[in-house]
Structures are given as structure tokens and as C-alpha cells.
């Protein structure tokens, strides 16, 4: 095979890969809309294919199964949340905390079915969904630790305090999306106040971990 023919083959393969990735991303985007407020069990593969205007076999080709499709949608949807939690290092700590919690609530508000699946553990006891949830928790804990203490790796007591606060956030957020009686801004401010109390409790038990000035004002 001469070089020009080989380069032509490589370009053709690259274009095929790009089209395949674009098609997969398109199917995930469609799935995110379908599952935004619809449970896993409520949609069949026939329903999904009909809404996507594709043959059911195409979804199987890319994702192997309905569960594989759903997990891919969840992983894609939380990727932005995890990335956002890790950003904003240039912001003052108080602004960064507000930004992180607001982004978390926005995700839950606009991806309610996926959020419930992540927090409640998925279809039955789904270890892959548990792994996704653990990844989100870790990103959130590290983002809050970075904002509060200027570092992501913290002592066990401080970490346990933040994990306990986040578990409370998860439960409160589930209640909030089920009964959206509070504006998101009010919900965010409440969770920030609760975090301030947690940070002060950590300082009391672990004096090396001083609560930020903003937490002292709460």
C-alpha cells in the first residue's frame, strides 16, 4: 500500500469515527431529554427509538442495552456537574461555594429522573450507578474543601463532616425537586447556611481546620 493510499484510508477512517462519535452524542442528547423527568422503567426501547426517529438496533449498536444507554446518559449528564465543581479556583471561596451549590441544584432541577437514580442507587442495587454517585460526591467534597481550606485532601474528621453535610444536601434536594416550594436561590442560601454550621462544628472538634470568615458570619 503506497503512502497516499494509506493516508486516504486513514482520513476515511477518521471521518467515520467522527460521524460515529457525533451520532452517539446525538443519541445521548436525545436520551437526556427523554429521561429528564421520566423514570427508567417508564420508557421502553421501542419508545426511545420512536422518539429518536431511529431503528432500535442502532441504539443497541452503540450502547448494547437499555441499561447501557441509560448509564451513558447519566455519565454524560454528570460530567458537566463534576467539571463545574472543579472549576472556579480564581473565585473568592464564598463565591465558589455558592457557584458549586447552585450548579448542583440546577443539575437536580433539570435532570430530576437521573438525579433520583443517582442518589437512590439506580435500578435495583446498581454498582455502576453507585460509582457515578460516589464520583459526584467526591467532586463536591473536594470542591467545598478547596473553597473552605484551600486544599482538597483533608483530615478524616473534616472530611466526615463535609460528607455528612452533603448527605443532608442529597436528601433535601430530593425533597425539593419533589415539592419545589422554594426558589432555587432560597434553597442554595439555606444549604450554604447549613454548610457554615458544619464548618464551625469541624473547627470546634479539629481546631487546625479553621472555619472561613464567611462561615463565622452565618
N, C-alpha and C positions, 0 to 999 in steps of 0.2 A: 504494500500500500504506500503510494507516494505521499509526501508531506501535505500537499494541497488537498488531496482527497481525505487525508486524516483530519486536517483542520476543518474541512467541511462537515465531516461526520461529527466531530466534537461540537461544532456550532449547532448542528441539528439536534444533538442530544441535549445541549444546554437549553435550547428553546423549548424542547419537550419537557424538560424538568421545570422550567419557569411556568409553563402552562399548567403543569400538574400541580405545582405549589399554589398557583393562583386559583385553580379550581377547588382545591382543598380548602383554601382560606375563604372562598366564596361560600362553600357549604357550611363551614363553621359559623360564618356571619349569619347565614340564614337560620342555623340551629340556635344561635344565641337569641334571636328574636322569637323563635318558636317556644323555647324553653324559658323565656324571661319570666313569665308568670304562669307557666303550665308545668305540672309535675311530670316526672319521668314516665310513670305508668299511664298517663292520660293520652300520650301520643304513641301511635304505632309507627312502624317503619313505612307502612303504606301512607299514613298521614303525612309523615315527614317528606317522603318522595313527592307526594302530590303538591305540597306547599312549595317545595323547592323546584318543581317542574323538571324533575329528572327521573330516570329509571331507578328503581330501588337498588338494583345491582351496582350502580355507581357509588352509592353510599357504602355498600358492603366492600367495594373495591378499595376505597380509601380508608375505611375505619374498621373493617372486619365484622363489626356487630353494632347493634344499637347501643350497647353499653360502651363500646369503644368510641363511638361517635359522641356520646354524652360526656364521657371523660375528657375527650379532646376539647369539647366546647368549654367545659369548666376550667381546664388548664389554661386555655386561651384567655378566658374572661378574667381569671385572677392574675394573669401575668402583668396586666397593666396596673392592678392594685398593688402588687408586690413591688413593681418598679417604682411606682409613685411613692410608696412608703420609704424607699431607699434614697429618694432624691431630696432636694431642697436643703442640702448641707449649708448653702450660703445664707439661709434664712436665720433670723434670731430663733432661739429654742422655742419660745412661746408660739411664734407664728408657725413653726414647723409642726408642732404638736397639733395645733388647730387644723392645719392643712392635711395632716395624716388622718386624723379622726374624721374630718369632713369627707375626704376621699373614700374612707371605709364605709361611711353611711351612704354616700352616693352609690357605691357599688351595690350594697344590700338593697337599696331602694329601687334600682333599675335592673337588678338581676335577682329577683326575690326567690324564684324556684331554685336557682343554682345556689344561692346563699343558704337556703334551708337545707339543701342536700349536703353542702359542705359542713355546716355546723352539726347537723343531726346524724351525719355518718353515711349518707348515701343510701343505696338500695340494699337493705339488709345491713350486714356488717361488711362494708366495702373497704378493704385496707388501702386501696389506691385513693379513694376519696379521703380517707383519714390522713394519708400522706400529704395530699393537697392542703387540707385544713392545717396540718402541723406546719407546713411551709408558710402559709399565710400568718399563722400565729407567730412564728419565729421572726418573720419580716416586721411585723407590728411591734413585737417586744424590742427588737434591736433598734427600730426607728425611735421608739419612745426613750429607750436607754441612751441613745446617741443625743437626743434632744435634752434629756434631763441631766445626764452625767458626762456628756462629751465622749462617750465610748460605748461600744456595742457589747463587749464582754464584761459582765458584772458578776458580783458575788452571788452565791446561791440564794441568800435571803432576799436580796434586792430583786433578783430575777423572779423568785417565787411571788413576791409582792406584785410585780407587773403582770405575771401570768394570771394571778388571782383577779386582778382588775380587769384583764382582757376577757377572762371567762364571764365576768359580770357584764361586760360590754356585749358579748355574744348573746347572752340571754336577753338583755334589754333590747338589743337590736331586733331579735326575733319577735319580741312583743311589739316593738314599734312598727315594723312592717305589717304585722297582723292587724294592729289598731293604730293607724297613723294620725293620732290626735295632736301630736306636737309637730311644729315645723322642724325641718332638718336642723336649722340653726339653733333652735332651743335644745334639741336632742344633743347636738355637738357640744354646746356650752355645758350642759349637765354632765356629760361624760368627762369633759375637761376638769370640771369641779371635783368629780369623783377621783380623777387621777391625782389632783392636788392632795386630797386626803390620803391616798395611798403613798405618795411620795413622802409626806410628813411622817406617816407611820413607819416607813422604811428608815428614815433618818433617826427616829427615836430608838429603834432597835439596832440599827447599824450606823453609828454616828459618822463613819467615814463617808457615807453616802448622803451628802447634804441635799436637802430639797432645794430646787431652784427658787429664786426670789418670787417668781410668778406664783409658784405653789404656796408660798407663805402668805400671799395676799388673798388666796381663795378661802 
